[in-house]
């Protein structure tokens, strides 16, 4: 987990969050790219002006030897704890979910309950609902990869798809 200084000036460099990792910030910007079937889950406390970003690869943690941030369920749990540590109130958190595309076809997708992307989105919806965190924005599915930039001060999240589409959540 990375934490930029809370006095980040506007225009300060973004903090990049890699796959199977997370980051939190009090007022800075978090960025991730390479969202195919992976997700970018941004959590924000609008009153405190803090937010965090998780880039999980798989829905549920089955391998305790792997990083918690690799999975939607254990990664969200970790991200919430990290946000509380920097001043968020878990009751005020809202979520934005990006990614979950079907960029690669595998023959087992339908037999396993959908593509990895679809299963990641379903896991995020389930885990966030159980945690009492509303999803206030989403840009999921399809067959295009995505990058995202999350302003933790305002909660604005900008999504850029590989097909050239740009969305602000």
Secondary structure as GFF3:
##gff-version 3
##sequence-region A 1 169
A	DSSP	beta_strand	2	4	.	.	.	ID=ss1
A	DSSP	beta_strand	15	16	.	.	.	ID=ss2
A	DSSP	beta_strand	22	26	.	.	.	ID=ss3
A	DSSP	beta_strand	29	35	.	.	.	ID=ss4
A	DSSP	beta_strand	39	45	.	.	.	ID=ss5
A	DSSP	beta_strand	50	54	.	.	.	ID=ss6
A	DSSP	three_ten_helix	68	70	.	.	.	ID=ss7
A	DSSP	alpha_helix	72	85	.	.	.	ID=ss8
A	DSSP	three_ten_helix	90	92	.	.	.	ID=ss9
A	DSSP	beta_strand	93	99	.	.	.	ID=ss10
A	DSSP	alpha_helix	116	130	.	.	.	ID=ss11
A	DSSP	beta_strand	134	140	.	.	.	ID=ss12
A	DSSP	beta_strand	146	151	.	.	.	ID=ss13
A	DSSP	beta_strand	157	161	.	.	.	ID=ss14
A	DSSP	beta_strand	166	168	.	.	.	ID=ss15
###
